[in-house]
Amino acid sequence: MFKIINLNWYFQPSCSSTMDKIIDLHNDIMVFLIFIFIFISWLLVRIIYLFRSKNKNTIRFRFQHNSKLEQIWTVIPAIILLLIATPSFSLLYSLDETRLFSPKITLHVIGNQWYWTYNYPEIISKIESNSNWESLQFDSYMLTEDLLSKGGFRLLEVDNMVYLPVQTNIRILVTSRDVLHSWAIPSLGIKIDACPGRINQISLYIKRSGTFYGQCSELCGVQHSFMPIAIKAIHTFE
């Protein structure tokens, strides 16, 4: 009578070292959350049962002006927050640090209403004298349904994919020409704001080849949901 729907409530399969760290942090924090949920649920059930109106035999514990109890419910949450915050800040600062990774290649991402522009600054600077350098700077638009090939993903496929090498330290520079955008690829653990007049950067290390999809994650206008991101990770990159 009822059909069981198998929903994926977890993260997308990790394809980068960044996403590995994010999933590890999530799992560590979930341990604390599970124990807190169990304790609070047990405490709530006990209070409802012992202090119900029909139960006249329960000795009311003195909560008001109880210094020891106040110290306990202040110190224990502070310790839990410290245990959660320490790895969180460590991961946050490691993601922002690019100097230690010695990036081999740089990808420049520019957000527009409503498409993305990409280029490879280091490669372009080496072949600037060549008339074909413009092929390394291109716009990426979403493919409409009538242009989708069989098996293509609706609202995710683009006319020009970004090609990046696997197992290589990559630096991503993100900015915008008009309004706020957000360049996000869940399976790679990347979500970085594209701000007009400012360049943000993040490091990336892709573990395996494949095609990875994302979307703009900042409300940037009426066609916000129609500027997807598609990255093709390959072994050879020239």
GILINZI-V761827 format. One line per field, one symbol per residue. phi: phi as a letter, one per 20 degrees, with the letter a starting at -180 (. if undefined). psi: psi as a letter, one per 40 degrees, with the letter a starting at -180 (. if undefined). A space follows every 50 residues. Layout:
phi = ???
psi = ???
This chain:
phi = .deeeedeeeffgfcbfffgfffffgffffffffffffffffffffffff dfffedeffffeefldfffffffefffffffffefgfffffffffeedff elfebcdddcececaddcbdgfffffcgfefefffecbecdfefffdfef nfefmcfcfceedceelbfcdddcbbeccfcbeccgfemdbcfddfnbde cbebceebfqdcdbbfdcfdpfdgeccfccddecedbc
psi = dhhhhhhheaiihheidddddddddddddddddddddddddddddddddd fiddheehhhihdhfgddddddeddddddddddddddddddddddehede eghdihhhhhhihgiihiigddddddfdeheeddeehiihiihideehih eihhediidhihhiiifhhhhhhhaiecahihhhhdeefhhhihhheihi iiihhhdiiahhiaihfhheadfdefgihhhhhidhh.
